[in-house]
Amino acid sequence: MSLQILTDRVKNILGTDSGLDATVKFKTEEGSVFIDTKSVPNSVTNDDLEADCTFEVSTKNALKLIDGDLNAMMAYMTGKLKIDGDMGVAMKIAETFGGR
């Protein structure tokens, strides 16, 4: 159920055209949230596809990151968040989702 909440929250934040021009995946214990911002309208699904940048994080901590209750840098340094792929994309995602 938390994965669906995460998916819905991501869809609401991104809207139809985020301008990110990248693919991103949140890989959680409940499944994946795949974000394709290269196409307009942006697409958010639970497909487990290859992405420019992958965030490996628990669903609970992903929601905390989006809400601004967990600092992304602190989560990364303490091992609660693992990032694989394009770090430039990771920084853009942090700006987009930070504190919402």
C-alpha positions in Angstrom: 0.0 0.0 0.0 2.9 2.4 0.7 4.2 1.9 -2.8 0.9 3.1 -4.2 1.1 6.1 -2.0 4.6 6.9 -3.1 3.7 6.4 -6.8 0.7 8.8 -6.4 2.8 11.4 -4.6 5.5 11.3 -7.3 2.8 11.8 -10.0 1.3 14.8 -8.2 4.7 16.5 -7.7 5.9 15.9 -11.3 2.8 16.9 -13.1 2.7 16.5 -16.9 6.0 18.3 -17.7 8.7 18.5 -15.1 11.4 19.6 -17.5 13.9 17.0 -16.0 14.5 15.1 -19.3 15.7 11.9 -17.6 14.5 8.5 -16.4 14.6 7.8 -12.7 13.7 4.8 -10.6 13.0 4.5 -6.9 13.8 0.9 -6.0 12.1 -0.1 -2.7 11.4 -3.3 -0.8 7.8 -3.1 -2.1 8.7 -2.7 -5.8 9.8 0.1 -8.1 8.5 3.5 -9.1 9.8 4.3 -12.6 9.7 8.0 -13.7 10.1 8.9 -17.4 10.4 12.7 -17.8 11.8 12.4 -21.3 8.3 12.2 -22.7 5.5 14.7 -22.3 3.3 14.0 -20.5 5.6 12.6 -17.9 5.0 9.0 -17.0 5.1 7.4 -13.6 4.7 3.6 -13.4 5.6 0.7 -11.2 7.6 -0.9 -14.0 11.2 -2.1 -13.1 13.0 -0.6 -16.1 16.5 0.7 -16.6 16.9 4.3 -15.6 19.5 7.1 -15.9 19.6 7.2 -12.1 18.3 4.7 -9.5 17.6 5.5 -5.9 17.6 2.4 -3.6 15.6 3.4 -0.5 12.8 2.0 1.7 9.3 3.1 0.9 9.1 4.8 4.3 12.3 6.8 3.8 11.3 7.7 0.2 8.1 9.3 1.6 10.1 11.0 4.3 12.5 12.4 1.6 9.6 13.8 -0.4 8.0 15.3 2.7 11.3 17.0 3.7 11.4 15.0 6.9 14.7 13.3 5.9 17.7 15.1 4.5 18.9 13.4 1.2 22.6 14.0 2.0 22.2 12.6 5.5 20.2 9.6 4.2 23.0 8.9 1.6 25.8 9.3 4.2 24.1 7.0 6.7 23.3 4.3 4.1 19.5 4.8 4.1 19.7 5.9 0.5 21.9 4.4 -2.3 22.3 6.2 -5.6 23.4 4.4 -8.8 23.8 6.2 -12.1 24.0 9.9 -13.2 24.6 12.1 -10.2 23.5 15.2 -12.2 20.1 13.6 -12.5 20.2 12.8 -8.8 20.8 16.4 -7.9 17.9 17.5 -10.2 15.6 15.0 -8.5 16.7 16.3 -5.1 15.7 19.8 -6.1 12.4 18.7 -7.6 11.3 16.6 -4.6 13.0 18.4 -1.8 10.7 19.5 1.0 7.3 18.8 -0.6 
